[in-house]
Structures are given as C-alpha cells and as structure tokens.
Amino acid sequence: MSKTKRWLETTAFKNYIVESELADASFRKYFRLRDGNKTALLMDSSLEKESLVLFINVTSKLQNVDVSVPEIFEQNIDDGYLILEDFGTSHYLDILNQNNFKAYYTKAINTILKMQKADTSNLPLYDKDFLHLEMNLMQEWYLEKYLQIELEQKQKELIASTLEAISDTVLEQPQDTFVHRDFHSRNIMLKEEKKIALIDYQDAMSGAITYDLVSLLKDCYVAYDRRSIKELALEFRDKKGLKVDNDTFIKWFDFMGLQRHIKILGVFSRLYIRDKKNGYLKDIPLTLKYVIDTASRYNETHKFAKFLSSIK
C-alpha cells in the first residue's frame, strides 16, 4: 500500500485511515477509508487501469439519468486510483426476504427503467459473438476443468446447438439498451430512507432489454418462487410499454437468463481454478438449478437440461 499511501497524502483524504479491504471478483481492490465518522472508498485498479476511464464514463452516463451512483472525489488515472463516495455496507442481499422482496424488486425495476434511458454511445455491443464468448466459458471452465468431464462429440454438438438457440432468442428482443451487466443483490446498495444506489457498473455494455431484469430477478445469490418472478418480469414489460405477449416476453427473459447463468457457471469455476477464489463455489448449485429448471421448459433446450442433470 506504500504507493497508494503516498498518493493519499496528496489528496483531501490524507488524514483518513486505510481501514479494510473489501472483497471483489475482479482484479480491482477496494479499501474503506475512515476519519472518525467520515468514510470513503479507495478503488485500486492499478492492475487494470483501463477500467478507470470506463468507470468514470459510465458514472457520468448514469448520473445524467438520475441513477444514484458514487460521487468521484479524487482520481489518479495514471496509477489507477479513485476515491469514491461510500454507500456503507447494506446490500439488497442483506435485507431481502419472503415478506419484502416484491417491494424491493419493484423499486429496483424502476431503477432499471431509469438506467435504460442512459446514453449507450461508445459502449461495447452485446452482439452474437460476445454472447457466445461468454457462454463458452461454461464448457471450458465448468465442464472440462472443474468437473473434469471429457466431452463426447455428440455432447459438444448438443452444447453448440443449444447455445445457438439461446443467442438467437436473446437477439430477437429489443437491443441497444444500457446494460449494467451485474445488477444483482450484492451490487444494489441500500441508502438512507430506503433509497437505492448502484455499484460495480464499469463493465456496462449495450445489449438486450431483459439483461439487467434477469440479473435482478434470477439472482445467483438468492431465489424466489417462479410465479412471483414472472409477475415482476411482466410488471417491467408493462412499465416499459412493450407490446409483446406474455409467453414471448417470458421466453426472452428466460433465454437471457440461460445465457447469463451458463456464463456464470464458467466464471465461478474460473474464479476458483485460475484466481484461487473459492468463495463462489457455494453459488454454483443455485446457478445450475436456474439453468436446468429453465432449459427444461423449452423444446430448444430440454435435451441440454437433461444432459446437465445427468452429470451434476
């Protein structure tokens, strides 16, 4: 931390104590700074400095549509540091339960609707190639490296045809929408007066209209009954003013969820194998359950669901 502390000495936060490091799945590090009752967050992106410019750019886009995101107090792009507003330690995951999840999810849906008004210019596209780049992580990292399965040619063909059907359906829905990419219970902060604020949005892209909705409602860290989730998904559709029937919209939503959860099976496995972070292994069962439950509902994907059920 010596280089970091030398820079802190040049800022308005020179008297703050570097209190603790906060967990993160990326190569970024976060530290809480404290001076009495005053706190701030230090983002250390020295290992991926390019993400700082993205973070600053996306912060501005979200502020312009009245979405609550951290104020940037200090920046040192050359060395890879930012000092940010600290929203505290209360995440959605900490407070969601069977009695309140509908109300809190509705509040978050309203935030998605605001967020989707954000400017998408200069954001990378969630196109077919990128959808597949993400989904391919499952075969490499989850099936072959984590489960150590030697796939037969027919199994590889089944995976390939399934992923093709998923991306085709994802791309049927409206595109060119601002996508946070990690809009889930650990990245939605609860502020005073039950207001919410967002973090970890620097990887935003331009993509499908249901991506952030499915990240919220089919969260890899907490799950609720499908009937309520479908009702909330259709609430989003109605508030968005989309003229599409229930079955079509839910299929868009479900297939977007398949894309995301298939990717995440690979991501969680890679975090464990490559990055020596085993904290996400406990979240694989719920992620896999989402994939199998959803894939089993549709003709294009039910064979894939059967395959996953046979090896889990």
URLIN-V556016 format. One record per run of one state. SS is the DSSP state (H for helix, E for strand, L for the rest). FROM is the first residue (numbers start at 1). LEN is the number of residues. If there is no record, write none. Layout:
BEGIN
ss:SS from:FROM len:LEN
ss:SS from:FROM len:LEN
END
This chain:
BEGIN
ss:L from:1 len:1
ss:H from:2 len:7
ss:L from:9 len:8
ss:E from:17 len:6
ss:L from:23 len:6
ss:E from:29 len:7
ss:L from:36 len:2
ss:E from:38 len:7
ss:L from:45 len:5
ss:H from:50 len:14
ss:L from:64 len:5
ss:E from:69 len:1
ss:L from:70 len:2
ss:E from:72 len:5
ss:L from:77 len:4
ss:E from:81 len:4
ss:L from:85 len:6
ss:E from:91 len:1
ss:H from:92 len:4
ss:L from:96 len:5
ss:H from:101 len:15
ss:L from:116 len:9
ss:E from:125 len:1
ss:L from:126 len:2
ss:H from:128 len:19
ss:L from:147 len:6
ss:H from:153 len:18
ss:L from:171 len:6
ss:E from:177 len:3
ss:L from:180 len:8
ss:E from:188 len:3
ss:L from:191 len:1
ss:H from:192 len:3
ss:L from:195 len:1
ss:E from:196 len:3
ss:L from:199 len:6
ss:E from:205 len:3
ss:L from:208 len:3
ss:H from:211 len:7
ss:L from:218 len:8
ss:H from:226 len:15
ss:L from:241 len:5
ss:H from:246 len:28
ss:L from:274 len:4
ss:H from:278 len:18
ss:L from:296 len:6
ss:H from:302 len:10
ss:L from:312 len:1
END
